[in-house]
Amino acid sequence: MSALSNIFTMSIALSALETGCIYALVALALFISFSLLNIADLTTDGCYTLGCAVGAMVTLAGHPFLALFASLLAGAMAGYVTAFLQTKMGVESILAGIIVNTGLYTVNIMVMQFSSVVNIFNCDTIFRYAKEYIGGSWYKVIVVLTVIVIVAAFLAWFLNTRLGLSIRATGDNAAMVKASSINPAFTITVGLCVANSLTGLAGCLLAQYQNSCDINIGTGMVTIALASLIIGETIIGKGGILRRVIGVILGSVLYRFIVAIAIRLHVPAECLKLVSAIIVAIAIATPYLKGKAGFWTIRLKKQHAVSKSGKNE
C-alpha cells in the first residue's frame, strides 16, 4: 500500500484529473466526428494548437474569459473549412482534415505573431481568478469540472434535439437522411463545427492551465483523443448519449492516470508516444478479443459436450 502511495500521490492524481478533463473535450470532439458522423477528422492536431494560440493571445491582451469564446469560434471556423472541402469541393474526409491541418500550422504561427512559444505567466487567467476566489488545492479541478459538466450537459441536450438527431442519423445513413429532405452537407458542417469548437476550447484551457502555448503542442492529439474515446466506449459500452458522453470523459481521465503512472515509473518522455500507441492498440483490440474469447469458450464447451456424449455411448 505504501509503495502504491509513493507511486501515485495526491498531487499526481489532481494533475491527472485536471488534464484528463481538459483532454476530454478533444475526446468529445472525436466522439461527434468519429463515432456519430463516422468521419475521420484529422483537423484535430492543428485545431487544438489554434485554440491554444488564440486563447493565449487573447489572454495576453487581458481578456481570459473572452479567450474561451474566441477559441470556440476559431475551432468552429476550422471545422467549417474542413466541412466545406468535404461537402462542396468533393474532397475525401481524411484528405480534407490533412489539408486543413497542414494549413493551420501557418495560421497558428501567424496568430502567435511568428513566435513558436507564447508565455502568459504574468497574465490573469481563469485559473488565477479561481485561486483568488476559491483557494485551496482543488480550484483547478473545480474550474475544469465546471467546464466539462457544462459541455456534457450541452451535448446531451443538443444531440437529442431534431438537429442533433439528424447529425446522428447522417453518420448512420446519409442517403436515408437525404431522402428525408434533410441536407447531409448541412448536418456534417454543423457537426464538424461543434466538434472542432470543443477542440479549440480544450486548447485554450490548456494554454491558461500551463500559462504558455507551443506551436507543436497539438502533435499527436488525435492519438490521445482516440485512446480516451475507445477506452470510454470499452468501459461504458453502448447506451444513451449522456451515458456515452460520460464514458468518453471517464476514458480521458483514465488515460491520463495511466500516463501519470508511466511518468511516475520513470518512463522516458520520448517513449510516451509509444505508450499512447500501445494504449490505443489495446483499447481497440479489447472488444475483438472479448468476442473471440467468448467464441472459443462456446466452442470448447461444445467440444467438451460432444466428447462427453461420445464416452457415454
RODO-2510 file (C-alpha; in nm, 4 decimals, decimal comma):
residues 313
     n   res          X          Y          Z
     1     m     0,0000     0,0000     0,0000
     2     s     0,2856     0,2363     0,0831
     3     a     0,4543     0,1554    -0,2485
     4     l     0,1347     0,2451    -0,4331
     5     s     0,1042     0,5715    -0,2417
     6     n     0,4631     0,6556    -0,3316
     7     i     0,3890     0,5977    -0,6994
     8     f     0,0574     0,7806    -0,7013
     9     t     0,0464     1,0864    -0,4781
    10     m    -0,2442     1,3262    -0,4351
    11     s    -0,0726     1,5944    -0,6448
    12     i    -0,0270     1,3486    -0,9320
    13     a    -0,3906     1,2408    -0,9005
    14     l    -0,5101     1,6022    -0,9123
    15     s    -0,2903     1,6787    -1,2139
    16     a    -0,4162     1,3698    -1,3960
    17     l    -0,7772     1,4636    -1,3203
    18     e    -0,7268     1,8220    -1,4367
    19     t    -0,5544     1,7377    -1,7645
    20     g    -0,7885     1,4425    -1,8179
    21     c    -1,0909     1,6729    -1,8076
    22     i    -0,9242     1,9168    -2,0483
    23     y    -0,8350     1,6417    -2,2957
    24     a    -1,1880     1,5032    -2,2534
    25     l    -1,3092     1,7985    -2,4619
    26     v    -1,0969     1,6745    -2,7537
    27     a    -1,2224     1,3199    -2,6978
    28     l    -1,5802     1,4520    -2,7087
    29     a    -1,4955     1,6263    -3,0360
    30     l    -1,3848     1,2933    -3,1820
    31     f    -1,6968     1,1347    -3,0353
    32     i    -1,9043     1,3664    -3,2553
    33     s    -1,6952     1,3365    -3,5718
    34     f    -1,5681     0,9782    -3,5477
    35     s    -1,8415     0,7926    -3,3574
    36     l    -2,1549     0,9837    -3,4604
    37     l    -2,0739     1,1273    -3,8040
    38     n    -1,8429     0,8392    -3,8988
    39     i    -1,5856     1,0877    -4,0284
    40     a    -1,2115     1,0547    -3,9672
    41     d    -1,1425     1,4214    -3,8914
    42     l    -0,7683     1,4826    -3,8843
    43     t    -0,8077     1,8552    -3,8239
    44     t    -0,7722     1,7879    -3,4512
    45     d    -0,3972     1,8423    -3,4117
    46     g    -0,3913     2,1807    -3,5844
    47     c    -0,7252     2,2910    -3,4381
    48     y    -0,6036     2,2157    -3,0859
    49     t    -0,2982     2,4342    -3,1427
    50     l    -0,5222     2,7001    -3,2973
    51     g    -0,7391     2,7123    -2,9853
    52     c    -0,4285     2,7238    -2,7699
    53     a    -0,2766     3,0067    -2,9769
    54     v    -0,5947     3,2146    -2,9949
    55     g    -0,6599     3,1600    -2,6241
    56     a    -0,3056     3,2594    -2,5316
    57     m    -0,3065     3,5756    -2,7431
    58     v    -0,6486     3,6946    -2,6237
    59     t    -0,5459     3,6187    -2,2642
    60     l    -0,2251     3,8122    -2,3255
    61     a    -0,4443     4,1053    -2,4298
    62     g    -0,6120     4,0909    -2,0882
    63     h    -0,9339     3,9013    -2,1668
    64     p    -0,9111     3,5468    -2,0204
    65     f    -1,2860     3,4807    -2,0306
    66     l    -1,3243     3,6214    -2,3803
    67     a    -1,0404     3,3870    -2,4807
    68     l    -1,2684     3,0883    -2,4185
    69     f    -1,5296     3,2153    -2,6641
    70     a    -1,2634     3,3247    -2,9140
    71     s    -1,1139     2,9746    -2,9148
    72     l    -1,4605     2,8223    -2,9601
    73     l    -1,5161     3,0448    -3,2635
    74     a    -1,1703     2,9737    -3,4062
    75     g    -1,2242     2,5986    -3,3732
    76     a    -1,5661     2,6254    -3,5371
    77     m    -1,4119     2,8127    -3,8296
    78     a    -1,1513     2,5377    -3,8750
    79     g    -1,4285     2,2795    -3,8679
    80     y    -1,6253     2,4776    -4,1250
    81     v    -1,3308     2,4813    -4,3667
    82     t    -1,2904     2,1046    -4,3287
    83     a    -1,6630     2,0508    -4,3867
    84     f    -1,6578     2,2871    -4,6866
    85     l    -1,3808     2,0861    -4,8525
    86     q    -1,5776     1,7655    -4,7950
    87     t    -1,9275     1,8753    -4,8859
    88     k    -1,8688     2,1453    -5,1504
    89     m    -1,5348     2,0534    -5,3065
    90     g    -1,5685     1,6744    -5,3075
    91     v    -1,2515     1,6135    -5,1040
    92     e    -1,2390     1,2914    -4,9024
    93     s    -1,2751     1,3440    -4,5283
    94     i    -0,9258     1,2217    -4,4406
    95     l    -0,7640     1,4370    -4,7104
    96     a    -0,9729     1,7385    -4,6087
    97     g    -0,8516     1,7021    -4,2497
    98     i    -0,4900     1,6679    -4,3618
    99     i    -0,5165     1,9753    -4,5864
   100     v    -0,6691     2,1922    -4,3128
   101     n    -0,4293     2,0584    -4,0506
   102     t    -0,1334     2,1441    -4,2741
   103     g    -0,2634     2,4926    -4,3467
   104     l    -0,3356     2,5582    -3,9807
   105     y     0,0361     2,5377    -3,8982
   106     t     0,0935     2,8643    -4,0842
   107     v    -0,2252     3,0160    -3,9436
   108     n    -0,1208     2,9231    -3,5903
   109     i     0,2273     3,0690    -3,6253
   110     m     0,0697     3,3884    -3,7607
   111     v    -0,1715     3,4048    -3,4666
   112     m     0,1264     3,3680    -3,2347
   113     q     0,2929     3,6613    -3,4169
   114     f     0,5500     3,4346    -3,5782
   115     s     0,6824     3,3076    -3,2460
   116     s     0,6978     2,9358    -3,1704
   117     v     0,6259     2,9900    -2,7988
   118     v     0,3959     3,2376    -2,6233
   119     n     0,4181     3,2798    -2,2453
   120     i     0,1309     3,4222    -2,0380
   121     f     0,2828     3,3741    -1,6920
   122     n     0,2191     3,7344    -1,5882
   123     c    -0,1354     3,7480    -1,7253
   124     d    -0,4654     3,6936    -1,5481
   125     t    -0,6259     3,3594    -1,6325
   126     i    -0,9481     3,1912    -1,5258
   127     f    -0,7379     2,9649    -1,3035
   128     r    -0,5753     3,2651    -1,1335
   129     y    -0,9184     3,4141    -1,0656
   130     a    -1,0357     3,0783    -0,9316
   131     k    -0,7348     3,0643    -0,6993
   132     e    -0,8243     3,4058    -0,5579
   133     y    -1,1949     3,3351    -0,5070
   134     i    -1,1877     2,9601    -0,4287
   135     g    -0,8384     2,8929    -0,2967
   136     g    -0,7095     2,5606    -0,1718
   137     s    -0,5584     2,2924    -0,3937
   138     w    -0,8783     2,1970    -0,5748
   139     y    -0,9505     2,5235    -0,7556
   140     k    -0,8149     2,3987    -1,0918
   141     v    -1,0203     2,0803    -1,0674
   142     i    -1,3309     2,2851    -0,9904
   143     v    -1,2730     2,5053    -1,2985
   144     v    -1,2196     2,2199    -1,5448
   145     l    -1,5017     2,0129    -1,3934
   146     t    -1,7372     2,3091    -1,4282
   147     v    -1,6459     2,3470    -1,7946
   148     i    -1,6752     1,9752    -1,8690
   149     v    -2,0117     1,9465    -1,6922
   150     i    -2,1480     2,2405    -1,8946
   151     v    -2,0186     2,0888    -2,2192
   152     a    -2,1515     1,7419    -2,1325
   153     a    -2,4944     1,8826    -2,0464
   154     f    -2,4986     2,0831    -2,3700
   155     l    -2,4076     1,7794    -2,5812
   156     a    -2,6623     1,5581    -2,4039
   157     w    -2,9276     1,8199    -2,4858
   158     f    -2,8107     1,9173    -2,8347
   159     l    -2,7664     1,5637    -2,9679
   160     n    -3,1235     1,4829    -2,8672
   161     t    -3,2719     1,7820    -3,0492
   162     r    -3,4050     1,7486    -3,4036
   163     l    -3,0792     1,8827    -3,5476
   164     g    -2,8733     1,6589    -3,3196
   165     l    -3,0752     1,3516    -3,4188
   166     s    -3,0228     1,4489    -3,7840
   167     i    -2,6466     1,4639    -3,7248
   168     r    -2,6541     1,1193    -3,5648
   169     a    -2,8660     0,9829    -3,8488
   170     t    -2,6239     1,1255    -4,1067
   171     g    -2,3453     0,9143    -3,9625
   172     d    -2,5642     0,6037    -3,9748
   173     n    -2,7097     0,6501    -4,3234
   174     a    -2,6562     0,9726    -4,5176
   175     a    -2,8711     0,8514    -4,8075
   176     m    -3,1681     0,7941    -4,5776
   177     v    -3,1233     1,1411    -4,4289
   178     k    -3,1176     1,2946    -4,7744
   179     a    -3,4312     1,1021    -4,8678
   180     s    -3,5967     1,2538    -4,5594
   181     s    -3,5463     1,6056    -4,7053
   182     i    -3,2565     1,6800    -4,4698
   183     n    -2,9393     1,8192    -4,6245
   184     p    -2,6498     1,5929    -4,5093
   185     a    -2,3985     1,8612    -4,6094
   186     f    -2,5567     2,0933    -4,3536
   187     t    -2,5574     1,8340    -4,0738
   188     i    -2,1950     1,7399    -4,1471
   189     t    -2,0967     2,1080    -4,1385
   190     v    -2,2741     2,1699    -3,8070
   191     g    -2,1299     1,8514    -3,6563
   192     l    -1,7717     1,9332    -3,7543
   193     c    -1,8077     2,2940    -3,6399
   194     v    -1,9322     2,1821    -3,2964
   195     a    -1,6632     1,9150    -3,2715
   196     n    -1,3737     2,1442    -3,3604
   197     s    -1,5051     2,4226    -3,1383
   198     l    -1,4652     2,1818    -2,8453
   199     t    -1,1101     2,1059    -2,9603
   200     g    -1,0335     2,4786    -2,9733
   201     l    -1,1788     2,5265    -2,6251
   202     a    -0,9574     2,2472    -2,4931
   203     g    -0,6510     2,4177    -2,6389
   204     c    -0,7460     2,7483    -2,4755
   205     l    -0,7964     2,5824    -2,1370
   206     l    -0,4575     2,4115    -2,1605
   207     a    -0,2879     2,7400    -2,2550
   208     q    -0,4286     2,9077    -1,9439
   209     y    -0,3644     2,5955    -1,7354
   210     q     0,0078     2,5805    -1,8175
   211     n     0,0485     2,9567    -1,8877
   212     s     0,2034     2,9016    -2,2288
   213     c     0,1441     2,7918    -2,5853
   214     d     0,3799     2,5984    -2,8102
   215     i     0,3405     2,5655    -3,1862
   216     n     0,3841     2,1860    -3,1627
   217     i     0,1504     2,1356    -2,8677
   218     g    -0,1164     1,9660    -3,0817
   219     t     0,1114     1,6951    -3,2202
   220     g    -0,0356     1,3523    -3,1506
   221     m    -0,3606     1,4910    -3,0110
   222     v    -0,5648     1,2630    -3,2377
   223     t    -0,3968     0,9596    -3,0818
   224     i    -0,4629     1,0793    -2,7282
   225     a    -0,8259     1,1641    -2,8015
   226     l    -0,8837     0,8375    -2,9863
   227     a    -0,7370     0,6413    -2,6950
   228     s    -0,9643     0,8237    -2,4495
   229     l    -1,2681     0,7707    -2,6733
   230     i    -1,2122     0,3988    -2,7199
   231     i    -1,1282     0,3398    -2,3523
   232     g    -1,4510     0,5137    -2,2546
   233     e    -1,6615     0,3185    -2,5046
   234     t    -1,4989    -0,0057    -2,3905
   235     i    -1,5742     0,0645    -2,0244
   236     i    -1,9255     0,2076    -2,0588
   237     g    -2,0397     0,0326    -2,3755
   238     k    -2,3344     0,1412    -2,5847
   239     g    -2,6304     0,3311    -2,4470
   240     g    -2,7870     0,6745    -2,4481
   241     i    -2,5990     0,9904    -2,5429
   242     l    -2,5492     1,1045    -2,1832
   243     r    -2,4061     0,7663    -2,0865
   244     r    -2,1707     0,7667    -2,3834
   245     v    -2,0587     1,1241    -2,3128
   246     i    -1,9824     1,0330    -1,9514
   247     g    -1,7934     0,7278    -2,0775
   248     v    -1,5749     0,9435    -2,3011
   249     i    -1,4924     1,1737    -2,0100
   250     l    -1,4086     0,8793    -1,7835
   251     g    -1,1938     0,7298    -2,0596
   252     s    -0,9961     1,0516    -2,0923
   253     v    -0,9363     1,0761    -1,7177
   254     l    -0,8351     0,7080    -1,7015
   255     y    -0,5950     0,7596    -1,9908
   256     r    -0,4264     1,0482    -1,8093
   257     f    -0,3999     0,8357    -1,4954
   258     i    -0,2230     0,5647    -1,6980
   259     v     0,0166     0,8209    -1,8458
   260     a     0,0772     0,9702    -1,4996
   261     i     0,1688     0,6270    -1,3640
   262     a     0,4032     0,5722    -1,6604
   263     i     0,5770     0,9044    -1,5898
   264     r     0,5980     0,8201    -1,2204
   265     l     0,7642     0,4902    -1,3109
   266     h     1,0338     0,6950    -1,4874
   267     v     0,9329     0,6053    -1,8426
   268     p     1,1424     0,8369    -2,0669
   269     a     0,9497     1,1308    -2,2122
   270     e     1,0417     1,0260    -2,5660
   271     c     0,8668     0,6921    -2,5041
   272     l     0,5290     0,8410    -2,4050
   273     k     0,4085     0,8410    -2,7663
   274     l     0,4823     0,4686    -2,7784
   275     v     0,2869     0,4239    -2,4545
   276     s    -0,0041     0,6118    -2,6114
   277     a     0,0080     0,3928    -2,9219
   278     i     0,0098     0,0771    -2,7098
   279     i    -0,2876     0,2018    -2,5059
   280     v    -0,4798     0,2750    -2,8276
   281     a    -0,3963    -0,0680    -2,9714
   282     i    -0,5063    -0,2461    -2,6531
   283     a    -0,8250    -0,0396    -2,6273
   284     i    -0,9184    -0,1075    -2,9904
   285     a    -0,8371    -0,4783    -2,9663
   286     t    -1,0195    -0,5374    -2,6357
   287     p    -1,3760    -0,5704    -2,7795
   288     y    -1,2478    -0,8006    -3,0550
   289     l    -1,0521    -1,0148    -2,8105
   290     k    -1,3565    -1,0369    -2,5827
   291     g    -1,5648    -1,1584    -2,8754
   292     k    -1,3016    -1,4143    -2,9741
   293     a    -1,2712    -1,5317    -2,6131
   294     g    -1,6480    -1,5819    -2,5972
   295     f    -1,6420    -1,7701    -2,9286
   296     w    -1,3657    -2,0050    -2,8159
   297     t    -1,5370    -2,0587    -2,4801
   298     i    -1,8581    -2,1675    -2,6542
   299     r    -1,6620    -2,3839    -2,8971
   300     l    -1,4706    -2,5582    -2,6192
   301     k    -1,7947    -2,6209    -2,4309
   302     k    -1,9493    -2,7796    -2,7394
   303     q    -1,6411    -2,9953    -2,7975
   304     h    -1,6472    -3,0996    -2,4341
   305     a    -2,0184    -3,1853    -2,4591
   306     v    -1,9614    -3,3884    -2,7781
   307     s    -1,6678    -3,5782    -2,6295
   308     k    -1,8675    -3,6456    -2,3113
   309     s    -2,1665    -3,7805    -2,5066
   310     g    -1,9314    -3,9997    -2,7114
   311     k    -1,7878    -4,1522    -2,3965
   312     n    -2,1365    -4,2201    -2,2593
   313     e    -2,2255    -4,4116    -2,5761
***
